[in-house]
């Protein structure tokens, strides 16, 4: 029974360390996404694939998918920047757009979409668009697309009138999907609108999945960096937790204290909270984190295990702070049949 408790408490301790590491990774990736306007760019890519049926770049092949995912390939990065810049400068002439402009770009200049962009006041007293929207409501998309595809339509149009207008529109990737949805809707204009919004939502689900995969890859990279900088070696920590009962008790107590670092702070606040938490556990309980004399192994086997420990930490952190927070709750319920620990945010 004592051994079973040691295993469970070791798992709780590891989950707590992974939670703290994942907090930094999540905040850092969120900061990278915000700095590079990644959500807005993924939205633009999704709209282009939906409306123009055109990929933003050719498939780079299996050998360079990781570089493509991290946006390290120059051609991909240049294409993404160009797409973003064109959408950013799209004007209010979208209902009567220039010939040859992709529909996705015209959509970003529609009067219903332009107010969703972020602006700032320049020194000359004019508004400058600084950021494309990172989210476009389905209802706004449906109304704007109808304005672009069938300029003669209005809010009172019937499906029969819309079918006639769509049939006469120029050939485009949007024409056949609209006709298909109109045939399915019959005379029900509300169903047609709902189908158009559902079509958009399905594409946004794919965009969301692509963004999550991008964020997960970056979380692994950041996690490896955090593990190396802070010396968060999962293998060494697991070993010390299992054999050192006082250390194990201290880490479990910290995980169950109800005062763990919040999940909704910025990177600087999260980094300070996590490093303080780990430093306290190191100083007060002997948790093997941080660097110092004799920490780096002298033998090759020890160094290999150290690097492997960093890899385990980085991979675990990529699951995200919410995953490890829930894991703490489940493990804690197994240990005490109590509730999962509350973060500082939840306690407020």
N, C-alpha and C positions, 0 to 999 in steps of 0.2 A: 504493500500500500504506500509506503514511504517512497519507493522508487517510482510508482505511478505518479505521485504528487510532484516528484522532481522532474519527470518528463513533461508533465502538464505545465508546471511553472516555468520550465525552460522554454517551452513553446510560447507562453505568454510573454516572457522577457524578450524573445526574438521578435515576436509580432510587434511589441512596443518599439523596439529599435528600428524595425522596418517601417513602422508608422512614422516615426520621427524623420527618418531619411526620406521617405516618400513625400512628406510635407514640403521639404526643401525642393525636391524634384518637381512636384506639381506646381509650386509657386514659380520656380525658375522657367518651366516650360510655358506657363501662362504668360510670364513676362516676355519671353521670346515671341510667342504668338501675337501679343499685343504690339510689341515693337515692330515686328515685320508685317503686321496687319494680315496675319495668316487666315483668320476666319473670313474676312472680306474676300480674300483671294480665292479661297476654296468655294465660296458662294459664286463668284464670277465664273470659275471653272465649271461648276455644276450647271449654271445657266447657259453657258456656251455649249456644253454637251447636250443640254435639253433642247435648246431652241435652234442652234446652228448645226448640231450633230457633228461637231468638230472637236477633236482633242487639242489641248493646248500645246502638246508636244508629242512627237512620235514615241512609241514604246521603246525605251532604251535597251530592252533585253534583260535577261536575268542577271547578267554579270554586273550591271550598274543600277539595279533597282534601289539598293540602299542609298547610293549617292543621289539618285533621283528623289527618293523620299525625303532626304535631308536637304534637298534643293542645293546641292553642291555643283551640279552640272551647269556650266555657263549658259548653254543654249536654252535650257529649261528655265533658269532664273531670268534670263533676258525676256523670254516670251511671257512669263508671268508678270514681270514689271510692265511690259508694254500693254498687256491686257488691263492691268490695274490702272495705268495712267490714262488710257483711252476712256475707261469707264468713269474715272474721276472727272475728266473734262467734258463729259457728255452734257450737252445743253438741254434747253427746254423745247427743242424743236422736234421731239421724238414722234409726235403724231404725224408729222409730215417730214420724215427724215430724208437725208440725202440717199440717193440710190447707191447700193453696194455696201452700205454700212451693216455689219452683222446685227441681227435682231437682238442679241443679248446686249450689245452696246447701246442700241436705241432704247432698250428697256431701262437701262441705267440713267438715261436722260429724260425719262417720262416724268411729267409733273407730279405724279403720285409717288414716284421713287426718289426724286431729288431731295425733298425735305427730310428723308431718312439719312442723308449723308451728313457728316459732321463738318462744321464750318468754323472759321475764326475771323475776327475783325482785323483787317490789316491797318497799317499806319495811315493809309490813304482814306480810310473810312469805308472800304468795300469789303464784302464777304468773300473769303477764299475757302474753297472746298478742300478739306484736308484728309478726309477718310471716307471711303465707300461704306455702305451699310454692311454689317456682318450678318444681318438677318433680314429677310424680306417676308412679310406675312403672306399667306396663301391668297387671301382675299385681294390684297393689293396686286399681287402677281396676276391673278385672273383678270381683274379689271384693266390693268395696263396692257396685258397681252392682247386682249380683245380690241382695245383702242388701236394698237399697232397693226394687228392682223386684218381687222375689218373696220377701217376708220368711219364708215357710215353707220355703224351700229350704235345704239344707245341703250340706256338701262331698261327701256321698255320693249326691246326687240324680242320677237318670238324666235323659236328654234327654226321655223321655216325661213324667216327673213335672214337669220344668221347663216343658215345652210346656203342660201342663194349668194350671200356676200362672200362666204368662204370659198365657194365653188369658183367664183370669178377672180379670186385673189391670185397673185403670181405664185408659181411653184416655189415651195420652200419646205424645209423639214417640219414646219409646224402645220402645214395644210392638211396632210392625211390624218394626224392625230386629232385635229379639230373636227374633221368630217366624221371620223369614227365615233368620237364622243357625242356628236350631234345625232348620229343614227341611233346610238344606244339610248339617248335621252328621249327620243321621240318628240312629243310636244311639251315635255316638262323642262322649262328653262332653268328651274332651280336645280334639277338633277344634272343638267349640263354644267352649270357653274360648279356644283359640288364635285363632279368628275374632273373638271379642269383643275380645281384646287387639290384633289387627291393625286392627280398626275404629278403636280408640282411637289407635293409632300413626299411622294415616293422617291423622287429624285433627290430631295433634300435629305432623306434618310441615308441615301448612298453617300452624299456629300459629308454628312455627319460621321459615317463610318470611316471615310477616307481621312477626315481630320483626326479622328481618334487614333487611327493607325499611325499617322504622322506624329501625333503627340506621344504615343507609346514608344516609338523609336527614339525620339529625342529624350524621353524620360530615362531610357536605358543608358544613353550617352551621358546625361547629366548625373544619373545615379552612380555610374562608374567614377565620374569625377568627384562627386561628393564622398563616395566611399574611400577614394584614395586621399583626398585632402584631409578628411577628418579621421582617417584610419578606422573605418567601420568595417571590420573583418568579421563576416557572419560566422565563419568556422571557429575562430578564436573566441568569439562572444558565446557561441553555443557551448563550447567546451567549458569555459569558465563558469557559465551559469549552471551547468549540470553538476559540476564538482564542488562549487562554492555555495553552500547553503545561505550564508548571510548576504552574499551578493544577489542571489536569486530572490530572496525575500525582499531586499531593498528595491529591486527593479519591478517586481510584481506590485509592491506597495505604491511605487510611483505611477505605474500603469493604471492602478485602481483608485488613485487619489481623487479623481473627479476634477482635476485641475491641469489637465494636459494641454498642450499647445493647440490653439484653434485652427480650423481649416480654411478660414475665409480672410486671412490677412495677406498683405503684400509680401513680396520676396524679402525685403529687408527685415520686416518684423518677424516673419517666419524663421529666417536664418538666425536671428538673434535669440529667439525663443528656443529653437532646437539646439543650438550650440550651448546655450546656458544649461538646458536640461541634461545634455550629454556630459558637460563639464562637471555638473553637480554629482551625477552618478559616478563619474570617474574619481572625483576627489573624495566623496563621502563613502563610496561603496567599492571602489576598485574596478569599475567596468572598464574592460580593455579597449578604450577608444583614445584617439589623439596620438600625437607623435611625441617621441622623446628618445633619450639615449637607450640603445639596445632594443628598440621596438622592431626595427627592420632585421629580419633573420640573417644570420651570417652564412648559412648553408643554402645550397641550391634548392633542396627539397622544401625547406621552410619558406623560401621566397616564392616557390611555385604555389604552395598552399596559401600563402598570404594573398597572392594575386587571384587565386581561385575564390578565396573568401570575399575579395572585393567584387568579383564577378557575380557571386550569389547575392550580395547586397544590392548591386546595381539592377540585376534582373528582378529581384523582389520589389524594389522601390518602383519599378515601372508599372506595377499593378495599381499604384495610386494610393493616396492617403485614405480615401473612403473605404477601399477594400480592407486595409489593415485595421482601420477603426472598427469595422464590422467584425473582423476576425477577433479582435480583442474582446468585443462583446460576447461572441459565441464561446470563446475559450474561458472567459470569466464566468459565464453562466454554468459551464461544466464544473468549474472549481468551487463556486460558492452558491450557485443557483440564484445569483443576483442579477441586476440589470447591467447592461454594458456601461462602460465609463462615459461620463459626460465631458465634452470639451468645454473650454472656457466660454465659447460662444453659446453653447447650449444652456449653460448654467445661468446666463444673463437673462 
